[in-house]
Amino acid sequence: MRVLAGVLLVVWLALGGFTGPYAGKLSEVAENDGSAFLPNSAESTQVAELQKKFQRENAIPAIVVIERTSGLTEEDKRYLADQTKGFQASPVIPSPNDDQAAQVVVLLDPAKDVKDSIFQLRDGTRDAPQGLTVLVTGPAAQVADLVEAFGGIDGLLLIVAGSVVALILLVVYRSPLLPVVVLVSAVFALGLASFVVYLLAKNDVLTLNGQSQGILSILVFGAATDYALLLVSRFREELRDTEDRFASVRTAWRGTIEPIAASAGTVILGVLCLLFSDLDSNKGLGPVAAIGIGAALLTTMTFLPAALALLGRGAFWPFAPKFGSKHPETSGLWGRVATLVRRRPRAIWIVTTLVLLAGAAFLPQLKASGTAQSDVFLTPVESVAGQELLSRHFPGGTGSPTVIIAAEDKAAEVVQKSKVDGVAEVRPSGTADGLVRIEATLKDAPDSDAAVETVQRLRAAVDGIDATLVGGPTATLLDTRTTSEHDRMLIIPIVLVVIFLILALLLRSLLAPLLLIATVVLSFAATMGVSALVFNHILGFPGADPVVPLFGFVFLVALGIDYNIFLMTRVREETQQLGTVEGTLRGLSLTGGVITSAGVVLAATFAALAVLPILFLTQIAFIVAFGVLLDTLLVRSLLVPALSVDVGGRIWWPSKLR
C-alpha cells in the first residue's frame, strides 16, 4: 500500500506539472462570437453562409462614431477619416438630423483577431481634438469587449475560488495541511480537464466559449472539493475505529467510491444531456463540464487517497483523531437535528414543502425571454456607450443592418414588402449567382427587443416570397433566443429521466428516486422564484437569457441530487443493520456535517463567478449558489430525512429492504 501510494503521488506530480499550464491557455481556443453557435438550420446561419457569395463576404462591422454637441467642425470630420484610413472603411457619414455626430463603418476580417483590430482602432483615437467624443462600437466591438471581460477567467476567478475553498476547509478541519492537500487535488483535476478540453477545442471536436471556460473552472474546484470532503470525512471516521492508517484509507475508499462515482456519473450524464441542444455553445458546455467532473473524480479517488495514506493522522494535525475515541458526528448539532426529525417527521416535511412552494410561487416573475446584447455587461464598456451615442443621432441599426437574401428577380418585391414598421431604410447592396443582397437598416439598436420585434415583422412580411431569408446581427439574436427556448423544453425532461434511472439503479428502488427527484425539482422551482425577486427588485437586472433557466436546472438538479445521493446511500447502508427509521437518523447524523460543508464549498465556488462582469455568469452564480444551499440546508437536512422516516420501509419499494 505504501509503495502504491508513493507511485500514485509521483505520477500525479508529473502529470500535474505537464497539464497545469493548460488552464491558462484555454482562452486561446475559446470563441465568443454568438453567431458561430447557431445550428445550420437557423435562418440567420443560412444567410451568413450565402453572404460568402458576395464581395463583402462575412466581414464583421465596427463603427467609429464621433460627437461634438456644439456642432462638428471640418477638422473633426478629417480626424475621423484619418483614424480609419488603414482599414476597409466607408466614407464619413454625417448624422441626418443634426451636425453633432458622424460615423465611419469599418469592416473587419473575422479570420483575424477582431479584438486586436478593435483595440488598435481605439488606441488610435485617444488623441482626439479637445471636446470631441470618439467611441468604437458595433458588433465587432461587442465581441472584443466580451473577450476582454472573460480575460479574468484565467487569473482572478481561480484566485477567488481557491481562496474561498481554502478558507472554508481551514474552518471545517482546523488543520493547516489538509486544505493544501485538497486544493492540490483540485488543481491537478483542473489541469487535466483543461488539457483535454484544450486539445478537443483546438481540433474543433467541441466548441468552447468564455462562459463554458468559467463554469469549467468553478465546477472542477467545487466538485473536487465536495468529493474530497466525503472521502476525508470517512477516513477520519475510520481512524477512530482502526489503528492502521492504510486499512483506514482502504475502508474509507470502499465506503465512498459508490456514492462519489454515482454523484459524478449523475452530473456527467446530466450535463451531457446538453448535447441534445441545437446551440453549439450549449453542446460544447456538456462535454466540457463532463470532462471536468471526470477529472475531479479521478484525482479524488487516486491522488487524494495516496496522499492521505502517506500522511495518516498527521493530515488532521493539530486535531488528529485518536484510535478508540468517540465519534462526535452522532452528537452535537446533527444529533439534535436527527432527534427533531424523529419526533415530528410529518410536520417537518409538510412545513418545509410549504416553504419551498412559497418560493416557487414567484417563478412566473422570472424574465427569461432574452436581453439586449448591450445588457450582457455589468460594468461600463465602450461598445455600449458607443451604441447609445449612435442611437441619439442615427437610426439604431446603422452599421449593423439586417441582411435579406432573395432571388434577383424578386428584388423589387422584397424591397417593397420589407418596409415594415421599425425599418428606417431598405436598399439592395449587391448581386451574385442569381441572388440579391438587401440591407434593411432598423430604427432601433440592433441588439434591442424592439429590433428583434422588427425582424419578426420583416420575416413575416417576406415569408411568401420564394427563397427569401432574413439574417444579420438582430436575426442571429432572435434565432438564438428561439433555439434556447426549444432546448429548454426538450432537455429538461431528458435530464429528469436520466437521473431517475441512475437513482433507481443506485438505491434499488422506484419510490425513493421519485421522492428525491420531486424534492429537488421543488427546490429548483423555489430557487428560480427567489432569483426572480432578487433579479427584478434588488439587483435591477433587465432580464435573463433563455438559457439561464436551462443551465440553472441542469446544474441544480444534477448537483442537488448529489447531496441526496451522499445521504441516501449512507442511509441504505445503515438501514441494512438498523432498519429504515434508525438507519435514516444515523445516516443523517453521520453525514450532516460533511454534506453541509460540501454544499457551502460548492455554493461559495459558484458564487465566485460573480467577480466576472457578465450578466449571464452573475445570474448563474446566484442561482446555483442559493439553490445548492437550499438543497443542502433544507431539502437534504430536513425534507428528505423527514419523508424517509414518515414513509418508513416502503420508501425502498419494490425492494424487500425495510
C-alpha positions in Angstrom: 0.0 0.0 0.0 2.8 2.4 0.9 4.6 1.7 -2.5 1.3 2.1 -4.4 0.6 5.5 -2.7 4.2 6.7 -3.5 3.9 5.7 -7.1 0.5 7.5 -7.5 1.9 10.7 -5.9 4.9 10.7 -8.3 2.6 10.0 -11.3 0.3 12.9 -10.4 3.1 15.3 -9.7 4.5 14.6 -13.1 1.1 14.8 -14.8 0.2 18.0 -12.9 3.4 19.7 -13.9 2.6 18.9 -17.6 -1.1 19.7 -17.7 -1.2 22.6 -15.2 -0.3 25.4 -17.7 -3.2 24.5 -20.0 -5.7 26.1 -17.5 -4.2 29.4 -18.6 -4.3 28.5 -22.3 -8.0 27.9 -22.7 -8.6 31.5 -23.8 -6.6 30.8 -26.9 -9.1 28.3 -28.2 -12.3 30.0 -26.8 -14.8 31.6 -29.2 -17.2 34.3 -28.1 -19.0 35.3 -31.3 -22.6 34.2 -30.7 -23.3 33.8 -34.5 -20.9 30.8 -34.6 -23.1 28.9 -32.1 -26.4 28.6 -34.1 -27.3 25.4 -35.9 -27.0 25.2 -39.7 -30.8 25.1 -39.9 -31.2 28.6 -38.4 -32.3 31.2 -40.9 -29.6 33.6 -39.9 -26.9 30.9 -40.3 -28.1 30.2 -43.8 -27.9 33.9 -44.6 -24.4 34.1 -43.2 -23.4 31.2 -45.4 -25.0 32.8 -48.5 -23.2 36.1 -47.8 -19.9 34.4 -48.7 -21.1 34.7 -52.4 -20.9 38.5 -52.1 -17.9 40.7 -52.2 -18.2 41.7 -48.5 -18.2 38.1 -47.6 -18.6 37.7 -43.9 -16.9 40.8 -42.6 -17.8 41.9 -39.1 -18.6 45.6 -38.9 -17.2 48.0 -36.3 -18.4 51.6 -36.1 -16.3 54.6 -35.1 -18.6 57.4 -34.1 -17.7 61.0 -33.1 -19.8 63.6 -31.3 -19.5 67.3 -30.6 -22.6 68.7 -29.0 -21.8 72.2 -30.2 -21.6 71.0 -33.8 -18.8 69.1 -35.7 -16.1 71.0 -37.4 -14.4 70.1 -40.7 -11.3 69.3 -38.7 -13.4 66.7 -36.6 -14.5 65.0 -39.8 -11.0 65.0 -41.3 -9.8 63.5 -38.0 -12.3 60.7 -38.2 -11.4 59.9 -41.8 -7.7 59.9 -40.9 -8.1 57.5 -38.0 -9.8 54.9 -40.2 -7.5 55.2 -43.2 -5.7 51.9 -42.7 -8.9 49.9 -42.6 -11.6 48.8 -45.1 -13.8 51.7 -44.2 -16.8 53.7 -45.5 -16.6 57.5 -46.2 -17.5 59.7 -43.2 -21.3 59.6 -42.7 -22.8 62.7 -41.0 -25.9 62.4 -38.8 -29.0 63.0 -40.9 -30.9 65.2 -38.3 -28.1 67.4 -36.9 -24.5 68.3 -37.4 -23.4 67.0 -34.0 -22.2 63.5 -34.9 -20.6 61.4 -37.7 -19.6 57.8 -38.2 -17.4 55.5 -40.3 -18.2 51.8 -40.7 -15.1 49.7 -40.6 -15.3 46.1 -42.0 -13.0 43.7 -40.1 -11.9 40.2 -41.3 -13.3 37.6 -38.9 -10.3 35.3 -39.8 -8.0 37.8 -38.0 -8.0 38.7 -34.3 -11.1 41.1 -34.0 -10.1 42.1 -30.5 -6.7 43.3 -31.6 -8.2 45.3 -34.5 -10.7 47.0 -32.2 -8.1 48.0 -29.7 -5.9 49.2 -32.5 -8.8 51.4 -33.6 -9.4 52.6 -30.0 -5.7 53.3 -29.4 -5.6 55.5 -32.5 -8.5 57.7 -31.2 -7.0 58.5 -27.8 -5.6 61.8 -29.1 -8.9 63.3 -30.3 -9.3 67.0 -30.6 -10.5 68.7 -27.3 -14.2 68.4 -26.7 -14.7 65.6 -29.3 -16.1 62.3 -28.1 -14.8 59.3 -30.1 -16.1 55.8 -29.4 -15.7 52.4 -31.2 -18.9 50.3 -31.2 -20.8 47.8 -33.4 -20.8 44.0 -33.4 -17.1 43.7 -33.7 -16.6 46.0 -30.7 -19.1 44.0 -28.7 -17.2 40.8 -29.4 -13.9 42.5 -28.4 -15.4 43.8 -25.1 -16.8 40.3 -24.3 -13.4 38.7 -24.9 -11.8 41.3 -22.6 -14.4 40.7 -19.9 -13.7 37.0 -20.0 -10.0 37.7 -19.6 -10.4 37.5 -15.8 -11.1 33.8 -16.0 -7.5 32.7 -16.2 -6.4 34.6 -13.1 -9.0 36.4 -10.9 -11.6 33.7 -10.9 -9.2 30.9 -9.9 -7.7 33.1 -7.2 -11.1 33.9 -5.7 -12.4 30.4 -5.9 -9.2 28.9 -4.5 -9.1 31.4 -1.6 -12.7 30.7 -0.7 -12.3 27.0 -0.7 -9.1 27.2 1.3 -10.8 29.4 4.0 -13.8 27.1 4.3 -11.6 24.0 4.5 -9.5 25.7 7.2 -12.6 26.4 9.2 -14.0 22.9 8.7 -10.9 20.9 9.6 -8.9 23.4 11.7 -5.8 21.9 10.0 -3.2 23.9 8.0 -2.1 20.8 6.0 -5.4 19.2 4.9 -6.7 22.3 2.9 -3.4 22.3 0.9 -3.8 18.6 0.0 -7.4 19.0 -1.1 -6.6 22.2 -3.1 -3.6 20.4 -4.8 -6.0 17.6 -5.8 -8.5 20.2 -7.3 -5.6 22.0 -9.1 -4.5 18.6 -10.6 -8.1 17.9 -11.7 -8.4 21.4 -13.3 -5.1 20.9 -15.1 -6.0 17.5 -16.5 -9.5 18.8 -17.6 -8.0 21.9 -19.2 -5.5 19.8 -21.1 -8.2 17.5 -22.6 -10.6 20.4 -23.3 -7.8 22.4 -25.0 -6.9 19.5 -27.3 -10.6 18.9 -28.3 -11.3 22.6 -28.8 -8.2 23.2 -30.8 -9.1 20.3 -33.1 -12.7 21.5 -33.5 -14.1 18.5 -31.7 -16.1 20.7 -29.3 -16.9 24.4 -29.0 -15.5 26.4 -26.1 -16.6 29.9 -25.1 -15.9 32.1 -22.2 -19.0 31.0 -20.3 -18.0 27.3 -20.6 -14.5 28.2 -19.6 -15.6 29.9 -16.4 -18.1 27.2 -15.5 -15.4 24.5 -16.0 -13.0 26.1 -13.5 -15.7 26.5 -10.9 -17.3 23.1 -11.4 -13.9 21.3 -11.1 -12.9 23.2 -8.0 -16.4 22.7 -6.4 -16.8 19.0 -7.4 -13.2 18.0 -6.5 -13.6 19.6 -3.1 -17.0 18.1 -2.5 -15.7 14.6 -3.3 -12.6 15.2 -1.2 -14.8 16.2 1.8 -16.7 13.0 1.6 -13.6 10.8 1.4 -11.7 12.7 4.1 -14.7 12.6 6.5 -15.0 8.9 6.1 -11.2 8.5 6.5 -11.3 10.5 9.8 -14.3 8.4 10.9 -12.3 5.1 10.2 -9.2 6.4 12.0 -11.2 6.4 15.2 -12.1 2.7 14.8 -8.9 1.4 13.0 -5.4 1.8 14.2 -3.7 1.1 10.8 -3.9 4.2 8.5 -3.6 2.1 5.4 -6.5 0.0 6.4 -8.5 3.2 7.2 -7.8 4.5 3.7 -9.0 1.3 2.1 -12.2 1.2 4.1 -12.9 4.8 3.5 -12.2 4.4 -0.2 -14.5 1.4 -0.4 -17.2 3.2 1.6 -17.2 6.3 -0.6 -16.4 5.1 -4.1 -20.1 4.2 -4.8 -21.7 7.5 -3.7 -18.9 9.6 -5.2 -18.9 7.7 -8.5 -22.8 7.8 -8.6 -22.7 11.5 -7.9 -20.1 12.1 -10.6 -22.0 9.9 -13.0 -25.2 11.7 -12.3 -23.6 15.1 -13.1 -21.8 13.8 -16.1 -24.9 12.3 -17.7 -26.9 15.3 -16.7 -24.7 17.8 -18.4 -24.2 15.5 -21.4 -27.9 15.9 -22.0 -26.9 19.4 -23.3 -25.7 17.5 -26.4 -29.4 17.4 -27.4 -29.3 21.2 -27.7 -29.4 22.9 -31.1 -27.0 25.6 -29.9 -23.3 24.8 -30.3 -22.5 26.8 -27.2 -24.8 24.5 -25.1 -23.5 21.4 -26.9 -19.9 22.5 -26.1 -20.7 23.0 -22.4 -22.0 19.5 -22.0 -18.7 17.6 -22.7 -16.6 20.4 -21.2 -18.4 20.0 -17.9 -18.4 16.2 -18.1 -14.6 16.2 -18.6 -14.2 18.5 -15.6 -16.3 16.2 -13.4 -14.5 13.1 -14.6 -11.1 14.7 -13.8 -12.4 15.7 -10.3 -13.5 12.1 -9.7 -10.1 10.7 -11.0 -7.9 12.8 -8.7 -10.2 12.4 -5.7 -10.1 8.6 -5.9 -6.4 8.2 -6.8 -4.2 11.1 -5.8 -6.1 12.0 -2.6 -6.2 8.5 -1.0 -2.5 8.2 -1.8 -1.7 11.5 0.0 -3.9 10.6 3.0 -2.3 7.1 3.3 1.1 8.6 3.5 0.1 11.5 5.9 -2.1 9.3 8.1 -3.3 11.1 11.2 -0.8 13.9 10.6 -3.2 15.2 7.9 -5.5 16.4 10.6 -2.8 18.0 12.8 -3.2 19.6 15.4 -6.6 17.9 16.0 -5.9 14.4 14.8 -8.5 11.7 15.6 -7.2 9.2 18.1 -7.8 5.5 17.8 -10.7 4.4 20.0 -12.0 8.0 20.5 -15.7 8.8 20.4 -17.4 9.7 17.1 -18.5 13.3 17.5 -20.8 13.2 14.5 -23.6 11.4 16.4 -23.9 14.1 19.0 -23.9 17.9 18.7 -25.9 19.8 16.1 -26.6 16.9 13.7 -27.5 14.6 16.5 -30.1 17.2 17.6 -31.4 17.6 14.1 -31.9 13.8 13.9 -33.7 13.8 17.2 -36.0 16.6 15.9 -36.8 14.6 12.7 -37.5 11.5 14.8 -40.1 13.4 16.9 -42.0 15.3 14.2 -41.3 13.9 10.8 -44.7 14.7 9.2 -44.8 18.2 10.5 -41.3 18.8 9.3 -41.8 17.7 5.7 -45.1 19.5 5.4 -43.7 22.8 6.7 -40.5 22.6 4.5 -42.6 21.8 1.5 -44.8 24.8 2.1 -41.7 27.0 2.4 -40.4 25.7 -0.9 -43.9 26.2 -2.5 -43.9 29.8 -1.3 -40.6 30.5 -3.1 -41.8 28.7 -6.2 -44.9 30.9 -6.3 -42.7 33.7 -7.6 -41.3 31.7 -10.5 -43.7 33.3 -13.1 -42.0 36.6 -12.4 -38.7 35.4 -13.9 -38.0 37.3 -17.1 -36.1 34.9 -19.2 -37.1 35.9 -22.7 -33.7 37.4 -23.5 -31.9 40.6 -23.1 -30.2 43.1 -25.3 -26.6 42.3 -26.2 -25.5 45.6 -24.6 -27.1 44.3 -21.3 -24.6 41.5 -21.1 -22.1 43.7 -19.4 -22.4 44.7 -15.8 -19.7 47.4 -16.0 -19.4 50.3 -18.4 -17.8 49.2 -21.8 -17.1 51.4 -24.8 -19.2 49.3 -27.3 -22.4 50.0 -25.2 -21.6 53.7 -24.7 -20.9 54.0 -28.4 -24.2 52.3 -29.3 -26.1 54.8 -27.1 -24.3 57.7 -28.7 -25.0 56.3 -32.2 -28.7 55.9 -31.4 -29.0 59.5 -30.4 -28.1 60.7 -33.9 -28.6 57.8 -36.3 -31.2 55.1 -36.9 -30.2 52.4 -34.3 -29.3 49.8 -36.9 -26.9 51.9 -38.8 -23.7 49.9 -39.5 -25.3 46.6 -38.4 -28.1 46.2 -41.0 -30.4 43.3 -41.2 -29.5 41.3 -44.3 -32.1 39.8 -46.7 -31.1 37.3 -49.3 -33.6 36.8 -52.2 -33.8 35.7 -55.8 -32.5 38.5 -58.0 -35.8 38.8 -60.0 -37.7 39.3 -56.7 -35.6 42.2 -55.5 -38.2 44.9 -56.1 -40.9 42.9 -54.4 -38.7 42.1 -51.4 -37.6 45.8 -51.0 -41.3 46.9 -51.1 -42.5 44.3 -48.6 -39.5 44.9 -46.3 -40.7 48.5 -45.4 -42.4 47.4 -42.2 -42.7 49.3 -39.0 -39.3 49.7 -37.4 -37.3 49.7 -40.7 -35.6 53.1 -41.5 -34.2 52.2 -44.9 -34.1 49.3 -47.4 -31.7 49.1 -50.3 -30.1 46.4 -52.5 -26.3 46.1 -51.9 -25.1 43.5 -54.4 -25.9 40.5 -56.6 -24.2 37.1 -57.1 -25.2 33.8 -58.6 -28.8 34.9 -59.3 -29.2 36.2 -55.7 -29.6 39.7 -54.4 -28.3 41.0 -51.0 -30.6 43.6 -49.5 -29.8 45.7 -46.4 -32.5 46.8 -44.1 -31.4 49.5 -41.6 -33.5 49.3 -38.4 -34.7 52.3 -36.4 -33.7 50.7 -33.1 -30.4 49.4 -31.8 -29.7 46.0 -33.4 -29.5 44.2 -30.1 -32.7 45.7 -28.6 -36.0 44.0 -28.0 -37.6 46.5 -30.4 -35.2 45.5 -33.2 -35.9 41.8 -32.6 -39.7 42.5 -32.9 -38.9 44.4 -36.2 -37.1 41.4 -37.6 -40.0 39.2 -36.7 -42.3 41.5 -38.6 -39.8 41.6 -41.5 -39.7 37.8 -41.8 -43.5 37.6 -41.7 -43.7 40.2 -44.5 -41.4 38.4 -46.9 -42.3 34.9 -45.9 -44.4 34.3 -49.0 -41.6 35.2 -51.4 -39.7 32.1 -52.6 -36.1 31.5 -51.3 -36.1 34.7 -49.2 -34.1 34.6 -46.0 -33.6 37.2 -43.3 -30.3 37.3 -41.3 -27.8 39.7 -39.8 -26.9 40.5 -36.2 -30.5 41.1 -34.9 -31.8 37.9 -36.7 -29.0 36.0 -35.1 -30.1 37.2 -31.6 -33.7 36.2 -32.4 -32.7 32.8 -33.6 -30.5 32.2 -30.5 -33.5 33.1 -28.3 -35.8 30.8 -30.2 -33.4 27.9 -30.2 -32.7 28.4 -26.4 -36.4 28.2 -25.6 -36.7 25.0 -27.7 -33.7 23.5 -26.0 -35.2 24.1 -22.6 -38.4 22.3 -23.4 -36.5 19.3 -24.8 -33.6 18.9 -22.4 -35.3 19.2 -19.0 -37.5 16.1 -19.4 -34.4 14.1 -20.6 -32.4 15.1 -17.6 -35.2 14.0 -15.2 -35.4 10.6 -16.9 -31.6 10.1 -16.8 -31.4 11.0 -13.1 -34.3 8.8 -12.2 -32.7 5.8 -13.9 -29.4 6.4 -12.1 -31.1 6.7 -8.7 -33.2 3.6 -9.3 -30.1 1.6 -10.0 -28.2 3.0 -7.1 -30.9 2.7 -4.4 -32.5 -0.5 -5.9 -35.9 1.3 -5.5 -38.5 3.0 -7.6 -40.3 5.1 -5.0 -37.2 6.6 -3.4 -35.9 8.1 -6.7 -39.4 9.6 -7.4 -39.5 11.3 -4.0 -35.9 12.5 -4.3 -36.4 14.0 -7.8 -39.7 15.6 -6.6 -37.9 17.3 -3.7 -35.0 18.6 -6.0 -37.4 19.9 -8.7 -39.4 21.7 -6.0 -36.2 23.1 -4.6 -35.2 24.3 -8.2 -38.6 26.0 -8.6 -38.2 27.8 -5.3 -34.7 28.8 -6.2 -35.9 30.3 -9.5 -38.7 32.1 -7.8 -36.4 33.7 -5.2 -34.0 34.5 -8.0 -36.8 36.3 -9.9 -37.4 38.5 -6.8 -33.7 39.2 -6.4 -33.0 39.9 -10.1 -36.1 42.1 -10.6 -36.3 44.1 -7.3 -32.9 44.0 -5.6 -30.3 43.9 -8.4 -32.5 45.5 -11.1 -31.4 43.2 -13.9 -33.2 43.9 -17.2 -34.0 40.2 -17.7 -32.2 36.9 -18.4 -31.1 34.9 -21.4 -33.5 32.0 -22.2 -30.6 29.6 -21.5 -30.3 30.7 -17.8 -33.2 28.6 -16.6 -31.9 25.6 -18.6 -28.3 25.9 -17.2 -29.8 26.5 -13.7 -31.9 23.4 -14.0 -29.1 21.1 -15.3 -26.7 22.2 -12.6 -29.1 22.4 -9.7 -30.8 19.1 -10.3 -27.6 17.3 -11.1 -25.7 18.8 -8.2 -28.6 19.0 -5.8 -29.3 15.3 -6.3 -25.6 14.8 -5.2 -26.4 15.6 -1.6 -29.3 13.2 -1.6 -27.1 10.5 -3.1 -24.5 11.1 -0.4 -27.2 10.9 2.3 -29.4 8.1 1.0 -26.5 5.7 0.1 -25.4 6.0 3.7 -29.0 5.6 4.9 -29.3 2.5 2.8 -26.1 1.1 4.3 -27.2 1.8 7.8 -30.8 0.5 7.1 -29.4 -2.9 6.4 -28.4 -3.1 10.0 -30.8 -0.9 11.9 -34.0 -0.6 9.8 -35.2 2.4 7.8 -36.1 4.8 10.6 -33.0 4.3 12.7 -30.8 4.0 9.6 -32.1 7.3 8.3 -31.5 9.1 11.5 -28.0 7.6 11.9 -27.2 8.4 8.3 -28.3 12.0 8.8 -26.2 12.5 11.9 -23.1 10.8 10.4 -23.2 12.8 7.1 -24.8 16.0 8.2 -21.6 17.9 8.8 -19.7 16.8 5.7 -22.6 17.3 3.3 -23.3 20.7 4.7 -19.6 21.6 4.3 -19.7 20.3 0.8 -22.7 22.4 0.0 -21.2 25.5 1.4 -18.0 24.9 -0.6 -19.9 24.4 -3.8 -22.1 27.4 -3.3 -19.1 29.6 -2.5 -17.1 28.4 -5.5 -20.1 29.1 -7.9 -20.6 32.5 -6.2 -17.1 33.3 -7.3 -18.4 33.5 -10.9 -19.9 36.9 -9.9 -16.5 38.5 -10.0 -16.7 38.4 -13.8 -18.8 41.4 -15.0 -21.1 39.3 -17.2 -24.8 39.3 -16.6 -25.2 35.6 -17.5 -22.5 34.4 -15.2 -23.7 36.5 -12.3 -27.2 35.1 -12.6 -25.9 31.5 -12.8 -23.6 32.3 -9.8 -26.6 33.3 -7.7 -29.0 30.6 -8.9 -26.6 27.7 -8.3 -25.1 29.1 -5.0 -28.6 29.8 -3.5 -30.0 26.6 -4.8 -27.2 24.4 -3.5 -27.5 26.0 -0.1 -31.3 25.4 -0.2 -30.8 21.8 -1.1 -28.1 21.3 1.5 -29.6 23.1 4.4 -33.4 22.5 3.9 -34.1 19.7 1.5 -31.3 17.2 2.4 -31.3 18.1 6.1 -35.0 18.2 6.9 -37.3 17.4 4.0 -35.7 14.1 2.7 -35.0 12.6 6.1 -38.5 13.5 7.4 -40.1 12.0 4.4 -38.0 8.8 4.7 -38.9 8.4 8.4 -42.6 9.1 7.7 -42.8 6.7 4.7 -40.7 4.2 6.5 -39.6 0.9 4.9 -42.0 1.4 2.0 -39.6 4.0 0.6 -37.4 1.2 -0.8 -40.3 -0.4 -2.8 -40.2 -2.7 -4.6 -37.1 -3.8 -2.7 -37.7 -6.0 0.3 -35.3 -3.8 2.4 -37.2 -2.5 5.4 
